[in-house]
Amino acid sequence: QPEERSSLPAEREQREPSMDPYRRFAAKLDRRTVHVVDTSTGERVRNFGVDGHAADVRSVAISPDGANIVTGSGDKTASIWSRERNWLCVQVLRGHTSRVSSVAVSPDGASIVTG
């Protein structure tokens, strides 16, 4: 049986889910959908599309309090999605000169780092 492979090259995938420091929530991406899971029950809390990006999403990070998710995309932007607003995009971070392959939120939730 042939080995199952993703249609995205390895450098474009984030393989591990992002978790808040208290491990209450995990966020995993699947091309253009973010899956949010309650880690205590294993249940999906929410799936939401990241249609605000013009290219495939390459990375995801969840804020320490679980209130926001940050996504990075091949469209040279990072976006912030708010749980309070039913996972609507509340801010787009522009100005990157190439694709955003990684995103992280600082432990205090005050800063976002992209690369």
C-alpha positions as a Markdown table, in Angstrom:
| # | Residue | x | y | z |
|---|---|---|---|---|
| 1 | Gln | 0.0 | 0.0 | 0.0 |
| 2 | Pro | 1.4 | 3.4 | -0.9 |
| 3 | Glu | 2.5 | 5.8 | 1.8 |
| 4 | Glu | -0.1 | 8.5 | 2.4 |
| 5 | Arg | 1.4 | 12.0 | 1.8 |
| 6 | Ser | 0.1 | 15.5 | 2.3 |
| 7 | Ser | -0.3 | 17.6 | -0.9 |
| 8 | Leu | 1.8 | 20.3 | 0.7 |
| 9 | Pro | 5.6 | 20.1 | 0.8 |
| 10 | Ala | 7.1 | 19.4 | 4.2 |
| 11 | Glu | 8.5 | 22.9 | 4.6 |
| 12 | Arg | 4.9 | 24.3 | 4.3 |
| 13 | Glu | 3.3 | 22.2 | 7.0 |
| 14 | Gln | 3.1 | 22.7 | 10.7 |
| 15 | Arg | 2.9 | 19.2 | 11.9 |
| 16 | Glu | 2.4 | 19.6 | 15.6 |
| 17 | Pro | -0.6 | 21.4 | 17.2 |
| 18 | Ser | -0.1 | 24.7 | 19.0 |
| 19 | Met | -1.1 | 24.6 | 22.7 |
| 20 | Asp | -1.7 | 27.3 | 25.2 |
| 21 | Pro | 0.7 | 27.0 | 28.2 |
| 22 | Tyr | -2.0 | 25.5 | 30.5 |
| 23 | Arg | -2.8 | 22.9 | 27.8 |
| 24 | Arg | -6.5 | 23.7 | 27.9 |
| 25 | Phe | -6.7 | 24.2 | 24.1 |
| 26 | Ala | -4.9 | 23.0 | 21.1 |
| 27 | Ala | -5.0 | 24.5 | 17.6 |
| 28 | Lys | -4.1 | 22.5 | 14.5 |
| 29 | Leu | -4.3 | 23.7 | 10.9 |
| 30 | Asp | -5.3 | 21.8 | 7.9 |
| 31 | Arg | -4.5 | 24.0 | 4.9 |
| 32 | Arg | -7.3 | 26.6 | 5.2 |
| 33 | Thr | -9.0 | 25.4 | 8.3 |
| 34 | Val | -8.0 | 25.8 | 12.0 |
| 35 | His | -9.3 | 23.1 | 14.4 |
| 36 | Val | -9.5 | 24.1 | 18.0 |
| 37 | Val | -9.7 | 21.2 | 20.5 |
| 38 | Asp | -10.5 | 21.2 | 24.2 |
| 39 | Thr | -7.5 | 19.1 | 25.5 |
| 40 | Ser | -9.4 | 17.9 | 28.6 |
| 41 | Thr | -12.2 | 16.3 | 26.7 |
| 42 | Gly | -10.6 | 15.8 | 23.2 |
| 43 | Glu | -13.7 | 17.4 | 21.7 |
| 44 | Arg | -13.5 | 19.9 | 18.9 |
| 45 | Val | -14.5 | 23.3 | 20.3 |
| 46 | Arg | -14.6 | 24.9 | 16.9 |
| 47 | Asn | -13.4 | 24.7 | 13.3 |
| 48 | Phe | -13.0 | 27.9 | 11.4 |
| 49 | Gly | -11.8 | 28.8 | 7.9 |
| 50 | Val | -9.1 | 31.3 | 7.4 |
| 51 | Asp | -10.5 | 32.7 | 4.3 |
| 52 | Gly | -9.0 | 36.1 | 5.0 |
| 53 | His | -5.7 | 34.7 | 3.7 |
| 54 | Ala | -5.0 | 34.7 | 0.0 |
| 55 | Ala | -2.7 | 31.7 | 0.2 |
| 56 | Asp | -2.4 | 28.5 | 2.2 |
| 57 | Val | -1.9 | 28.9 | 6.0 |
| 58 | Arg | 1.5 | 27.6 | 7.0 |
| 59 | Ser | 1.6 | 28.1 | 10.8 |
| 60 | Val | -0.7 | 28.6 | 13.8 |
| 61 | Ala | -0.2 | 29.7 | 17.4 |
| 62 | Ile | -2.6 | 30.0 | 20.3 |
| 63 | Ser | -2.3 | 32.8 | 22.9 |
| 64 | Pro | -1.6 | 31.8 | 26.5 |
| 65 | Asp | -5.2 | 32.5 | 27.6 |
| 66 | Gly | -6.7 | 30.7 | 24.6 |
| 67 | Ala | -8.5 | 33.9 | 23.6 |
| 68 | Asn | -6.7 | 34.4 | 20.2 |
| 69 | Ile | -5.2 | 32.4 | 17.5 |
| 70 | Val | -2.5 | 33.7 | 15.2 |
| 71 | Thr | -2.0 | 32.3 | 11.7 |
| 72 | Gly | 0.8 | 32.9 | 9.2 |
| 73 | Ser | 0.4 | 32.5 | 5.5 |
| 74 | Gly | 2.1 | 32.3 | 2.1 |
| 75 | Asp | 0.4 | 35.6 | 1.3 |
| 76 | Lys | 3.0 | 37.5 | 3.4 |
| 77 | Thr | 0.6 | 38.2 | 6.2 |
| 78 | Ala | -0.2 | 37.0 | 9.8 |
| 79 | Ser | -3.7 | 37.3 | 11.1 |
| 80 | Ile | -5.2 | 37.4 | 14.6 |
| 81 | Trp | -8.5 | 35.6 | 15.2 |
| 82 | Ser | -10.6 | 36.3 | 18.3 |
| 83 | Arg | -12.5 | 33.7 | 20.3 |
| 84 | Glu | -14.7 | 36.4 | 21.7 |
| 85 | Arg | -15.8 | 37.4 | 18.2 |
| 86 | Asn | -16.6 | 33.8 | 17.1 |
| 87 | Trp | -13.1 | 33.4 | 15.6 |
| 88 | Leu | -13.4 | 36.4 | 13.3 |
| 89 | Cys | -10.2 | 38.0 | 12.1 |
| 90 | Val | -9.6 | 41.1 | 14.3 |
| 91 | Gln | -6.2 | 42.2 | 12.8 |
| 92 | Val | -4.0 | 41.5 | 9.8 |
| 93 | Leu | -0.3 | 42.0 | 10.3 |
| 94 | Arg | 1.2 | 43.2 | 6.9 |
| 95 | Gly | 4.6 | 44.2 | 5.8 |
| 96 | His | 6.4 | 40.9 | 5.6 |
| 97 | Thr | 8.7 | 40.6 | 2.6 |
| 98 | Ser | 8.1 | 36.8 | 2.2 |
| 99 | Arg | 5.8 | 34.1 | 3.3 |
| 100 | Val | 5.1 | 33.8 | 7.0 |
| 101 | Ser | 6.2 | 30.2 | 7.9 |
| 102 | Ser | 6.1 | 30.5 | 11.6 |
| 103 | Val | 4.2 | 32.4 | 14.3 |
| 104 | Ala | 4.5 | 32.5 | 18.1 |
| 105 | Val | 2.8 | 34.3 | 20.9 |
| 106 | Ser | 4.9 | 35.4 | 24.0 |
| 107 | Pro | 4.2 | 33.8 | 27.3 |
| 108 | Asp | 2.5 | 37.0 | 28.6 |
| 109 | Gly | 0.4 | 37.3 | 25.4 |
| 110 | Ala | 1.6 | 40.8 | 24.7 |
| 111 | Ser | 3.8 | 40.1 | 21.7 |
| 112 | Ile | 3.6 | 38.1 | 18.5 |
| 113 | Val | 6.7 | 36.9 | 16.6 |
| 114 | Thr | 6.6 | 35.9 | 12.9 |
| 115 | Gly | 9.2 | 34.4 | 10.6 |
